[in-house]
Amino acid sequence: MIPIAKPNLGDEERRAVIEVLDSGQFAQGAKVAEFEKRFAEYVGRGHGIAVSNGTAALHIALLAHGIGKGQEVVVPPLTFFASASTVILCGGKPTFADIDRNLYNMEPTHLKSAVTKRTRAVMPVHLYGQTAEMDPINETAEAHDLVVLEDACQAHGAEYHGKKAGALGDTACFSFYPTKNMMTGEGGIIVTDDPQVAETCRLLRSHGERAKYDHVLVGFNYRTTEVAAAIGLVQLRKLDGFVRRRRENAARLTKGISQIEGLSPPVEGNWMLHSYYQYIVRVEDSFPLSRDRIVERLNSDGVGCRPSYPSVLYAQKAFRRRPRTRCPVAEDVVGRLFELPVHPLVSPEDVDTILGSLDRLRGP
Ligand SMILES: Cc1ncc(COP(=O)(O)O)c(C=O)c1O
């Protein structure tokens, strides 16, 4: 089976973990501080606050920007649950701006129509490893005095106009879950240039504790570990190489899939460097098989393949209130998308196997 995702870990990560185990320092310490500094530098931000996962990062970043009761945050309808659930955890209300049909990210004109007098922030999600179209999003945000919180949990190493994802709004959050472009087991980080937001995030991460047993805010235990940070430091050094390998695999896949009538490969937007966290194919009406049947056939051929998200976010049972305005593009597209293996451990021969399997789908 060619797995859909596989963490890429080697001897360096092993040695880094053993070094931590031998040191006896497990909870947040010097390695975490070093990882924060290096990751913030990589992105081009002044501050990094490492936390236990990407969800925790979004939660306290929203709180640090003052999101609270009754305030609206515009999110896209095609994304992971946490992009909206964290707004609700803050007491706020997620509202939805439809996506671009080809790029799958929030479409800037839909953002404009989604803004109301209660809107306080916008959360562009850089889905599948490609940034949202940030210039027009930032313009709308500026016109309405909105905070821009990038959900960059899928976009380590992606770029827009030569700037890294994570340096494109006010504050950004990343996840280091094992499938991501770089991983720490579980983990997350907030990056920002705003010293006050950084300080509030640091407090909220650890029970609002300014000094030992001196609690100035009611916060959480969202700290990460020295083991996670030690893995992260090694993975960060390898990140650009990982992204290069993903892009090579994606280029080969796209060359082959472009020849198959009825299957649309991913589109790289203007000024965007796609980091291919996911390689997403869209099934058009002209293709003889449904998306779900394609996924079944590829899996039985040994190609790890799965549908992308099962529904638009606002249709999830946990969100009982449906939005006033629906997102027809996302509703149409969501049932057409499937993921193919693109990670750095996919070889050129694997890509040939994947393309061969796709080619046979049109046959008897
Ligand atoms: C877009 C997006 N936002 C948020 C998260 C949450 O990150 P974590 O799983 O580390 O909590 C993820 C994780 O998969 C994600 O893909």
The ligand as an SDF file (V2000), in Angstrom:
LIG
                    3D

 16 16  0  0  0  0  0  0  0  0999 V2000
   -6.9110   23.7120    8.9680 C   0  0  0  0  0  0  0  0  0  0  0  0
   -6.6300   23.1500   10.3320 C   0  0  0  0  0  0  0  0  0  0  0  0
   -6.8740   23.9110   11.4120 N   0  0  0  0  0  0  0  0  0  0  0  0
   -6.6270   23.4610   12.6550 C   0  0  0  0  0  0  0  0  0  0  0  0
   -6.1210   22.2000   12.8900 C   0  0  0  0  0  0  0  0  0  0  0  0
   -5.9180   21.7330   14.2870 C   0  0  0  0  0  0  0  0  0  0  0  0
   -4.6290   21.2810   14.5630 O   0  0  0  0  0  0  0  0  0  0  0  0
   -4.3690   20.1270   15.6510 P   0  0  0  0  0  0  0  0  0  0  0  0
   -4.8540   18.8310   15.0670 O   0  0  0  0  0  0  0  0  0  0  0  0
   -2.8890   20.1340   15.8450 O   0  0  0  0  0  0  0  0  0  0  0  0
   -5.1040   20.5020   16.8680 O   0  0  0  0  0  0  0  0  0  0  0  0
   -5.8550   21.3760   11.7980 C   0  0  0  0  0  0  0  0  0  0  0  0
   -5.3130   20.0360   12.0190 C   0  0  0  0  0  0  0  0  0  0  0  0
   -5.4150   19.1080   11.2980 O   0  0  0  0  0  0  0  0  0  0  0  0
   -6.1170   21.8480   10.4880 C   0  0  0  0  0  0  0  0  0  0  0  0
   -5.8830   21.0840    9.4090 O   0  0  0  0  0  0  0  0  0  0  0  0
  1  2  1  0
  2  3  1  0
  2 15  2  0
  3  4  2  0
  4  5  1  0
  5  6  1  0
  5 12  2  0
  6  7  1  0
  7  8  1  0
  8  9  2  0
  8 10  1  0
  8 11  1  0
 12 13  1  0
 12 15  1  0
 13 14  2  0
 15 16  1  0
M  END
$$$$
